[in-house]
Amino acid sequence: MKVLGISDNHNAGAAVVIDGRLVAAVNEERLCREKNRLGFPALAIAEVLRLSGLRPDEVDHVVVAGDITPCFFLRLIPHWHRGAKNHSGQFGVLFDLYTYYQVAARYFALPYQLDRRLSRALLVRRLTPLGLHAPLGFWEHHQAHAAAAFLGGPFSRALVITADAMGDGLTATVGIGHPDGRVERVFEQSGMAALNPYYSRVTEMLGFVPNRHEGKVTGLAAYGDGERLAPLFRRSLRFRRGSFTRLGNPIGHSLGFGWYRHLVGEPREDVAAACQLVLEEAVTAFVAHWARRLDLADVVLAGGIFENVKLNQRLRELPEIREVSVFPNMSDGGLAAGAALGVDAAKPAPLADAYLGTEYREDEIRRELDRWGLDYTRPARLAEEVAARLARGEVVARFHGRMEYGPRALGHRTIYCRPDDPAVNDWLNRRLGRSEFMPFAPMVLAAAADRCFVGMSGGRYTARFMNMCFDCTAYMKKVAAGCVHVDGTARPQIVDREHNPDAFAILAAYERLTGTPVLINTSFNMHEEPIVMSPADAVRSFRQGRLDWLAIGPYLVRARP
Ligand SMILES: [Fe+2]
């Protein structure tokens, strides 16, 4: 069966599953060059069909992730929805009304059915001009997260946890993943859970952009004292007696700014630390509770909450848990793949890699380099040439093969740098126009993973996708000081020859030259832009970013002096 999955909410995208296998997946932001682009993903649909070699009339089934998220009204006028999402508004009354609507619609059949019918009519109108006439189905938001986590994960039987702000009126679900591919839901918590706006509201309070900069809050947390303000946060968010505490009266909270007003004037490091601490307490209690109750020690995770790499570390460290797997595109960006897998996959099959996006031919790359009159060579041993420049302390951007699916660059749209300079975060972030509190992430050879990190066994699969922090060993702190956080952790990508041959070749060559099996890997993009997709994006970012070298396809390009 050939299934096209679509998601038209926050960070929209499309994916194709053929006979149970995910063969192509792209988010709209990469094509339209607007980060987290929301709305109908017309460009991504055309791209995944092209990548899969399918004509629109060959698609057997189209599935949309999300019944009523977004609701019909927001689907109808996506530019309004986009404006609302891209601006701060976590404390606004409209946000609260939307929460009420989604939760109410979930429990009353009439608005639910009406919203879905109207959405169906609207989506058919948008799919028809693309030549897509296959039967259209809907997959509930958390069901799509659960399918992605379980069917794209490494276990035949697992505890399936989804948690995010809210989708289709729910904030969190628990399921049992069975060997036949079924996810049996055993618990769901409504969008009235205090977990819903928790992290995004703190993100906004600290002056960052909610739904985008939550990772900065996680990074900042390591610099603060969480215990001092934690009691205040615990008044809002706790997991007790089998569920999360509720929001209380959200509209009242918004108008009076609720308990958040007590945080005004507090050092933002301490606010971030307390927010992170209480999130970890609540979500680890939730996962431990269900692992014990269902007697399942392997857990798969998806939903925006699990972008939090520190939280994922805490979950792996739970005594109830043997191994944790996080879907590589864990937030709403991965919903299209989840829905398509849910419709077609018969049994769980771990993703070999996340290289599911667009690839360019050598002549397309060369044409772009010639267009700009760039100075390039085609070295016979590119990996060795790249490694030699990295060893000299130069910065090399790498563009190779199919683009990654998900928020992390995993060696195909990556900027490499040597890892031993503790000052690298200042100077490289300045060059890239970024402000970050989390250090750059290391890329590490699989053979050296246990030499560099503690507790790899519970997260070896997920560490291939850079979605979990680990405590660093003394060796790692010595050889790669530039990518160890102040709390002694790092968020590695573990690389082997089989799954990441290009990154492996560069890293192995660097190890032969310097003795260190570690490089810095940061995403290839400039300030607040999506990760580069095409050679044109790569050349533009290379020129803006004042990088030293661009290794694109088989070519090595020198920066203009
Ligand atoms: Fe979600």
Boltz pocket constraint, residues with backbone or C-beta under 6 A from the ligand:
constraints:
  - pocket:
      binder: B
      contacts: [[A, 141], [A, 145], [A, 163], [A, 164], [A, 165], [A, 166], [A, 167], [A, 303], [A, 304], [A, 331], [A, 332]]
      max_distance: 6.0
